[in-house]
Amino acid sequence: MIDLYAIGTNNGQLAAIMLEETGCAYTPRPLDLKKGEHRAPAFLAINPVGKIPAIVDRDGPGGETVTVFETLAIALYLCDKTGKLMPADLANRALAYKWAAVAAANLAPTMSIQFQLRRNVPDTSGPSLEYLGTQVDRYLATFENRLAEAEYLAGEFSFADVQVYPIVVSVAPYLDKGLEPYPNLQRWSDAVRARPAVERGMNALPPLS
Ligand SMILES: N[C@@H](CCC(=O)N[C@@H](CS)C(=O)NCC(=O)O)C(=O)O
């Protein structure tokens, strides 16, 4: 059994989708970020960075308990553990690695800073937000171009798609025209949403209050 420490943000949803798609039994352990539960010593012992999501696998290798944090690390661990969502072909695996990395190292942090500024800065007309907006557009356009040439990011459905999907869902309402300028991203997003395990993962955790 795996404990999932998270809340229903895009990062929490991502971990829940990975657990659902790989067929791992898990128990959601929601944390109240407003109350600072992610900074409590009990959670810092699981993730010293103090961020959700994190998983505790009590049935790790050799029956040992394994703790994993950071969405990309969680995704790779679950692929390794189950043999699912990881392309068998090395060339396709390379595609999955690089597109998942673009999401985890570029799009997600940019969007997260944009979200924090929108939430906490009264005047959102400044150059910082404008700059972040251009960067989000740049990454979305890159995914759009990739999805114009392939059905899924690594050709077949993989952990890379899971790394991107919840981010796209959470950013779309903030875009002037939603996903309209990105028809391939829209087509891909509809296909990912139609997967029952994705639907379950998106709704597995209470929303951020
Ligand atoms: N790079 C991390 C980002 C995780 C993250 O930003 N989590 C947010 C919620 S979506 C969080 O825990 N924020 C609380 C904080 O930063 O104190 C990952 O991919 O797991």
The ligand as a Tripos MOL2 file, in Angstrom:
@<TRIPOS>MOLECULE
LIG
   20    19     1     0     0
SMALL
NO_CHARGES

@<TRIPOS>ATOM
      1 N1          8.8340   20.6190   -8.1540 N.3       1 LIG1
      2 C1          7.8170   20.1300   -7.2550 C.3       1 LIG1
      3 C2          6.7520   21.2040   -7.0620 C.3       1 LIG1
      4 C3          5.7810   20.8480   -5.9640 C.3       1 LIG1
      5 C4          4.9800   22.0640   -5.5140 C.2       1 LIG1
      6 O1          5.2170   23.2050   -5.9200 O.2       1 LIG1
      7 N2          4.0180   21.8290   -4.6180 N.am      1 LIG1
      8 C5          3.2340   22.9230   -4.0830 C.3       1 LIG1
      9 C6          1.7360   22.6370   -4.1970 C.3       1 LIG1
     10 S1          1.2640   22.3820   -5.8790 S.3       1 LIG1
     11 C7          3.5590   23.0720   -2.6010 C.2       1 LIG1
     12 O2          3.7020   22.0970   -1.9010 O.2       1 LIG1
     13 N3          3.6460   24.3140   -2.1440 N.am      1 LIG1
     14 C8          3.8770   24.6070   -0.7780 C.3       1 LIG1
     15 C9          5.1410   25.4110   -0.5940 C.2       1 LIG1
     16 O3          5.8480   25.6750   -1.5620 O.co2     1 LIG1
     17 O4          5.4100   25.7490    0.5600 O.co2     1 LIG1
     18 C10         7.2090   18.8310   -7.8270 C.2       1 LIG1
     19 O5          7.2290   18.6400   -9.0400 O.co2     1 LIG1
     20 O6          6.7450   17.9840   -7.0150 O.co2     1 LIG1
@<TRIPOS>BOND
     1     1     2 1
     2     2     3 1
     3     2    18 1
     4     3     4 1
     5     4     5 1
     6     5     6 2
     7     5     7 1
     8     7     8 1
     9     8     9 1
    10     8    11 1
    11     9    10 1
    12    11    12 2
    13    11    13 1
    14    13    14 1
    15    14    15 1
    16    15    16 2
    17    15    17 1
    18    18    19 2
    19    18    20 1
@<TRIPOS>SUBSTRUCTURE
     1 LIG1         1 GROUP 0 **** ****
